[in-house]
Amino acid sequence: MSGDVSTNYTENANGTLNLFIKGRETLFIPTNGLTGYNQFNNTAYGNLTLLADQTLCNLTTCDLTLAAFDYRASLPGNSLYTAIFGIYLIMNLYLGIRHKTWGYMVAMVVGLVGEIIGYIGRILLWKDPFDPTGNYFLIYIVCLTISPALISAAIYLCLARIVVVFGEDISRFRPRTYTLIFCSCDLFSLVLQALGGGMTSSAKTYSAQQTGINIMLAGLAAQVISLFIFSVMALEYAFRLYRNPMSWDTRHAVLYQSKLFRAFLWGLALATLTIFTRSIFRVAELSGGFHGSLANNEVSFMILEGAMVTIACSCLTLLHPVISFQGHWHDANFKFRVAKAARDLEKTTPADSDEGQEPAVVREFNPVRK
């Protein structure tokens, strides 16, 4: 907020000052206590030098209204989430490398690494809430904003495999279509969130910060829309399965009739719901800005951000596809491209079939020698 404090001011008869903070005229009351800013009644207090240059702040000179949050981040809570995601990271690396589930492993590992780094950023903010470099806040806001988008990609990959297991003919779309559409949407939202997070954390003025927040909101809104459409399409496929039980692919009957695979399906649904809930929360949180009431409520953050992502990662790790597919993960693979030979065959096959017609009789002509 330092860049939003005007250096020009007028002095009142009682010793108070009128100056501009974030473009708003603010009453500043000089005191010998902590320096801070009350945005609700638009009043600042304390030492004018500290208010104008908050990189000089520490816990003995400024209150938390000038810090990244209006609260001091919980060390036990953030450490707990860091440890949980660290354990899940090791598990996903082990299962992914051993069973060669590369796509799923990359999505989960990168997402979990982002979560770990993000919570380390919050731990560093607990140590130094004012962080003069701004790097701790950058680590926190960027990593915890974009990481769930990567975890969503792992969910999208699972739906494509589920379609192969139950039967591609029942689905409205090919398995690769689900993956291509939603992973592309995920990438788009991820880029917007990362760009907005970077702009916000490095902003020197209130207007620049709001621009970054708006870009982040656009990315989060795109993720919410993508998850909603994904859920609708998944439910539509489930309804088709319900209506056509005799069309299920019997080659995988043992798999989809098992309790473990059914537990995986419920776990995948829960993971989708929790990521969706988290994304809606982040949209609501950022809509009020970084100094809004929701963005400065740690209980809401720890439940609707931390707990929701933890539940999703628990479902996707403890019910890992390698375990739940019981050795059939690679059997349920799908191809992003139609084989060249198949395409060539389609091109050379005549439109009108000659089936049912008698084959022409070829007679050999032998000339009679005289």
Salt bridges, closest charged atoms under 4 A:
GLU236 OE2 - ARG172 NH2 2.89
GLU236 OE2 - ARG240 NE 2.57
ASP249 OD2 - ARG251 NH2 2.64
ASP249 OD2 - HIS252 ND1 3.97
GLU285 OE1 - ARG282 NE 2.58
GLU298 OE2 - ARG122 NH2 3.73
GLU305 OE1 - ARG278 NE 2.89
GLU305 OE1 - ARG282 NH1 3.09
ASP331 OD2 - HIS328 ND1 3.06
ASP344 OD2 - LYS340 NZ 3.06
